[in-house]
Amino acid sequence: MSLQAILIWSALGFISGFIAKLIMPGRQGINPITTVLLGIIGSVIGGKVGSLIGWGVAGEFSIKGIITAVGGALLLMFVWGLIFKKKA
């Protein structure tokens, strides 16, 4: 994955983190900075997986790219919620 692809997925991850939080609200114990970081990491992972299965090119800004970025962020937020779940 090139530096340009990583930068594009990072920028997309910034936005996808907030979209993922809107889709999956709740008490995962995630502050805004963690949301952005999980979005960036999730979008890079989602982009890499998407390119491996032939669903777009890593670093491509498209509908498929947005879907994979948000999907990766959702997955990481779900795992984060399982690991660091706050007791009610």
Buried (B, 14 or more C-beta within 10 A) or exposed (E): EEEEBBEBBBBBBBBBBBBBBEEBEEEBEBEEEBBBBBBBBBBBBBBBBBBEEEBBEBBBEEEBBBBBBBBBBBBBBEEBBEEEEEEE
